[in-house]
């Protein structure tokens, strides 16, 4: 996702401009809505550069009233990188478009392990901060970005929230920044899951398909050079070289900092809405206020392949188990 060239710079919001495109920030630290562009049309390099610059500046950008189909979604994604092709998807994802993953697939997961979906979700997100995550953060090379498109959304509820991890790092006091700059943390699939009594099929699945990596607690963004507080509630197991008690207390503090309301933006979805976020510099919270409502919510996701994170010391992340660069 290298920066493009050939556009003017807007001094008001720090993004590049292209004719006919407007970038409207929607919150103080994160999020901008982009208007004047048809994502299903032919996008010239100037438009792509403007979107890319807005993404780097605002971390997540939003488009409304788009007419993308699966093929158009993938075509748009390819202007910014190489789409991830997952080896396994659920039955809701289109079989003939391997780059697309449909969020409705997740409704199948609980049933695979002998649970209703709501129980499976409760066991995975049993604390207030557990749901915050970056996509596939347990991998040694998490996706660089995600492009999520809304097909069907409930008439109310179902919003998604993102947080700016560069702003969260900058908001730490200088002594704490100095402390966390040199730390690494283990990110592991299934961290914190609360098992059922007796045999638990999901626990057996996690043990058989484990993915874990050692990531810097502060990563340097490969394009902007910003320092990112690389922490989330869904994948982080423990800070390396600290005791369990020390790690738990520090992680709780850092997660609380990373999800402070002033660093976040909340997006109300409509059919045809598209959110494009930098997965290296944000964490997001999928909605849980619509699970009790009898309304469908169908979203389609394309992820872009990413780099191995690098810490302040210049050292890259290390795989622990079940993860290989570039293999999905």
N, C-alpha and C positions, 0 to 999 in steps of 0.2 A: 504494500500500500504506500508506495513512494509518492511524495507530493508532486502535483502537476505544476505547469507554468503557463504564463500567457494571459493572466487576468489581473485586473486592478485590485488594490487593497482598500478595503473600507475601514477607515480609521475609527469609526464608531463601534464596530463589533469585532474587529480583528480578523475578518474573513475576506477571502477573495470574491470579486464580483464578476458575473458574466451578464451580458445584455438580457434583460427580461426576467432575470432571477432575483428574488428578494429573500434575504435571510433575516428572519425575525426572531431574536432571542426571546425565550418564554420564561426563563428563570435566571436568577442572578449568577449562578455558577455553572449551570448545565442546561442543555436543551435549546434547540432552535427549530422553528418551522420554516421550511423552504417552499416558496410558491413560485409559479411561473415556469414550471418544468413538467413535461409529460414523460414519466419514466418508461412508458411503453414505446416512445418514439426514438428516433435516431438522436443520440446525444453526442455533440461534438466535444472535442478535447477541452475546450474552454468551460463548458458546463460541468464536465466530470471533475475538472480541477477545482471549480468553485464548490461543488458538493464535498469533495475530499477535504478542502481547507476548512469548510464549516464543520465537518465531522471532527477534525483534529482540534479545532477551537472549542466546540460546544459539546463534544463527546457523544451526543445522540442528536440526530436530526429527524424531523418528522415531515411527511408528505401526506396530503389528504386528497380524496377523490381521484385516486389513481385507478387505471383500468388494466392492471397487470394480470396476465394469466401465468400458468406455471412456466412456460417457455420464456415469456417476457421477464419474469422474475429472475430467472437464471441468467438471461442475457444482460440484464442490468447489473447483476452481481459481478459478472465477468469483467466489467469495465473497471473494477476496483481490486480484483485479485482472483485467485483460483478457488472455486467452490469446493467445500468438503463433500466427499461422497462417503456416507456411512455404510458400513458393512451390514448393519441390521437396522431395519425400521419396522414400524408397526403397519397394520393392514390399512390404516387410514391414509398413509402417504401414497402418492401416485406411483405405481410400479414402473412406469415408463419414463419418469424424471428422477433419477437417483439423487440429484442434488437437493431435492425438496424433502423436508421432513414436516409432517403435519402434527400440530400439537395435540390433536385428538388421539394420537397414538398412545399418549400417556394414560388415557382412561382405561386402556387394556392392561396396564402393568399390574395393578393390584390383583386382578383376577388370575393372572398367571401364577401368583404366589399364594392363592387361597384366601385373599382378602377383598373386601369391598374397597373401591378406590379411596373413599374418605378415610378409612382406617389406615390404609397404606400411606396416605398423605400425612395424617396426624403423627404417625410413627417417625416420619422423616423430618417433620417441621414442628417439633414439640416445644421450641422456645421462640421468643419473639424475633430473634435475629437469625434463626436457622435457615429461613427461606432465601436470604440474600446470597447471590452467587454471580459468578461469571460463567459463561457457557463452557462446559468440559474443562473446568479448572484443574482437575486432577491429572490431566495429560501433561507431558513434558513440553508440548508445543500447543497450548490452547489456541482456539481460533482467534484471528486478529479482529474480526468484526462479525456481526450478525445483522441480517436484513429480515425483518419479520413483517408479514403482510396479513391484514385482516380480511377474512372472507365473510364470516358471520359473527356478529357480536351481540351480547345481550342489550336490551334497551337501557339498562342501568347496571352499574357494577362492572367488574372485569378490567379495571384500569391496571396499567403496569407502571412501576416506579423505578427510576434509575438514580444512582449516586455517582458523583465525580470523585474518583479516588486520588486525583492530582490535587484537588482542592482540600481533600481530607488530610493528605500528607502536609500540605502547606499550612494547615490550621493547627498542626501539632506544635508544641513549644520547642524551642531550639534544642534543649537537652534531650527531649524524647526523640526528636528527629535523629540526632546523633546516635542515640542508643539503638533505634530500630534499623538504621542504615546497614548495620553489620550483621543482622540476624537472618535466619532462614527458617522456613516453616514447611511442615509436611502437609501436602494436600492429598486427600485420599477419598476415593469413591465410597459412599455409604457412611461417612463419619457421623456419629451421633444417632444413628438409627436405633430405635428402641425395639428390641426383639419381642416376639410373642412368647408366651409360655410354651415350653415343650419344643417340638421341632418347628423350625421357621424356615420355609422355603426361600425367603428372600435373603436370609443370612447365608444360606448355602450358596445361593447365586452370587452374592458378594464375594465370598471366599473363593469361588471358582473363577470369577471374572474380575479380580481386583485390579485397580489402576491407582497408582500413587507416584507422586513426584516431590522432590525437594526444591521449592521455589524461593527466591529471595523475598523477604518480607517487604522490601522496597525495591521495585524494579525500575529501570530507566526506560522510558518510552523510546522505541527505536526510531521514531520520526521526529517527535517534538523535543526530545531530550528531557522532558519533565520526569520528576520522581513520583512514582505511583505507590500508594500504600496498598500493597497487593495482598489483601486479606478479604475473606468472606466467610459467612457462617455455614455454608453448605459443604465445603470441601476441606477446610483447614482442620488438621488433626492436632498438631502441637508445634510449638516453636522449638526448633532444634537446640540442644545443649542447655535448655532450661528444665527445671523440675516441672512435674505436672501442675503443682499448685501455682508456681510462678507463671507458667505458660497460660493457664486458664485465666488468671487475673489480668494479664497483659492483653490477651486476645479479647476479653470482654471489653476492656477499655478501648482498644483499637477499633473493634466493631461498632461500639457506640459512637466513636468519633466518625467513622466512615459513613454512618447512616444518619448523621445529624440532618434535620429537615432542611437547613439552609444549603446543603450540598446536593439536594435532590430535586427531581422534577417528576411530575405524575402526568400521564398521558391518557386522555379519554379516547378510546378507539371508536371508529366508525367503519362500516364496510368500505373497503378501498384505501384505508389508511396504511401507511408504511412507516415503520421505525427502523432506522439504520444506526447502530451504535458501535462504538469502539470498545470491543470486548477486553482490550488490554488496559483500559483506563477507567472502566466502570464496573459496578455490580448492579444487578437489578433484582426486583422483587415481583414475581408473578402474582396475579391476584388470587385472593382466597375469599373474597366477599361475594362471589357468585356461585360457590359450590352448592349452596342450599337452594338456588333458584333453578327453575326448570326452563332455562334458556340455553340454546346451543352457543358455543364459542369455538369457532374454527379458525385457526391461524396457520400460516405456512412460513417455514423458516429456511433460509439459506445461510450457511456460515462460510467464512473465508479462511483459508488456511493461514496459520500464524507462525510466528517465530518462537524459538526457545527464549524465555525471558532471561534478561541479564541484570545482575544486581549492580549496586553502586560501586562495588569492588571490581567490576568487569567480569565476574565469573557467571557462567550460565547455570540455569537450572539443571538438576540431575534426575534421571529416571530412577525410580525405586523398584517398581514392579508393574508389569502389564502395559507398558507404554513405550511406543517406538515412534521416533520423529517421522512425520509424514504418512504414517499408516493409520488409517481409520477403520 
